[in-house]
Amino acid sequence: MRTRRPALYGAMQPGDAPQKCLLCNRNFCEKHKGTDEGVCEVNHGTYYQRHRQLPDVYPTLKARAEALGREIEMVWYAQVIMFGVSAKRPV
């Protein structure tokens, strides 16, 4: 996580492999890993309220799954309308 004084609070070490958080789309290290896989320790509900204008920001994993599911379904409908693709509807 970014801090005002990284020397005091510990910056990312050269050997740390940053991961991208699934909910807030920010990099985090192993030290700041949350309880869920692929999620950092930030309070994502508050972060979402303050940063809704940013792309790919979600308050919960459930909200992310629902949003991505709708996007996939919208792409499927667009393919059917534009190209007449008769593939199976996404689940």
C-alpha positions as CSV (number, residue, x, y, z in Angstrom):
1,M,0.0,0.0,0.0
2,R,1.1,3.5,-0.5
3,T,2.1,5.5,2.6
4,R,3.3,9.0,3.1
5,R,6.5,7.8,4.8
6,P,7.4,4.4,3.2
7,A,10.8,4.3,4.9
8,L,9.1,4.3,8.3
9,Y,6.2,2.0,7.5
10,G,7.9,-0.4,5.1
11,A,8.0,-0.1,1.4
12,M,7.8,-2.9,-1.1
13,Q,11.1,-4.8,-1.1
14,P,12.8,-5.5,-4.5
15,G,12.0,-9.3,-4.2
16,D,8.3,-8.7,-3.5
17,A,6.0,-9.7,-6.4
18,P,3.1,-7.2,-6.6
19,Q,-0.4,-8.5,-7.2
20,K,-3.3,-6.6,-8.7
21,C,-6.3,-6.5,-6.4
22,L,-9.5,-7.8,-8.0
23,L,-11.7,-5.2,-6.2
24,C,-9.8,-2.0,-6.3
25,N,-7.4,-2.6,-9.2
26,R,-4.4,-1.5,-7.2
27,N,-1.1,-3.3,-6.7
28,F,-0.4,-4.9,-3.3
29,C,2.3,-7.0,-1.8
30,E,2.1,-10.2,0.2
31,K,2.3,-8.2,3.4
32,H,-0.9,-6.4,2.6
33,K,-2.8,-9.4,1.4
34,G,-6.4,-9.6,2.6
35,T,-8.4,-12.7,3.8
36,D,-9.7,-13.5,0.3
37,E,-7.5,-14.7,-2.6
38,G,-6.5,-11.9,-4.9
39,V,-7.8,-9.2,-2.7
40,C,-5.8,-6.6,-0.6
41,E,-6.6,-5.5,2.9
42,V,-8.3,-2.2,2.0
43,N,-11.8,-1.5,3.1
44,H,-13.3,-1.9,-0.3
45,G,-16.8,-0.7,0.6
46,T,-15.5,2.7,1.5
47,Y,-13.0,2.7,-1.4
48,Y,-15.8,2.0,-3.8
49,Q,-18.0,4.8,-2.4
50,R,-15.2,7.3,-2.8
51,H,-13.8,6.1,-6.2
52,R,-16.8,4.9,-8.2
53,Q,-15.6,6.9,-11.2
54,L,-12.5,4.7,-11.5
55,P,-12.8,1.7,-13.9
56,D,-12.9,-1.8,-12.4
57,V,-13.6,-0.9,-8.8
58,Y,-16.1,-3.1,-6.9
59,P,-17.2,-3.2,-3.2
60,T,-17.3,-7.0,-2.9
61,L,-16.4,-10.1,-4.9
62,K,-20.1,-10.8,-5.3
63,A,-20.7,-7.4,-6.9
64,R,-17.7,-8.0,-9.2
65,A,-19.0,-11.3,-10.3
66,E,-22.4,-9.9,-11.0
67,A,-21.0,-7.0,-13.0
68,L,-18.7,-9.2,-15.0
69,G,-21.5,-11.6,-15.6
70,R,-23.6,-8.9,-17.0
71,E,-20.8,-7.7,-19.3
72,I,-20.3,-11.1,-20.7
73,E,-24.1,-11.5,-21.3
74,M,-24.2,-8.0,-23.0
75,V,-21.3,-9.1,-25.3
76,W,-23.3,-12.3,-26.1
77,Y,-26.4,-10.3,-27.0
78,A,-24.4,-7.9,-29.2
79,Q,-23.0,-10.9,-31.1
80,V,-26.4,-12.3,-31.6
81,I,-27.8,-9.0,-32.8
82,M,-24.9,-8.0,-35.0
83,F,-23.6,-11.3,-36.4
84,G,-26.5,-13.7,-35.9
85,V,-24.3,-15.9,-33.8
86,S,-26.5,-18.7,-32.3
87,A,-24.1,-19.9,-29.6
88,K,-25.2,-21.0,-26.2
89,R,-26.2,-18.3,-23.8
90,P,-23.5,-17.7,-21.1
91,V,-24.4,-19.1,-17.7
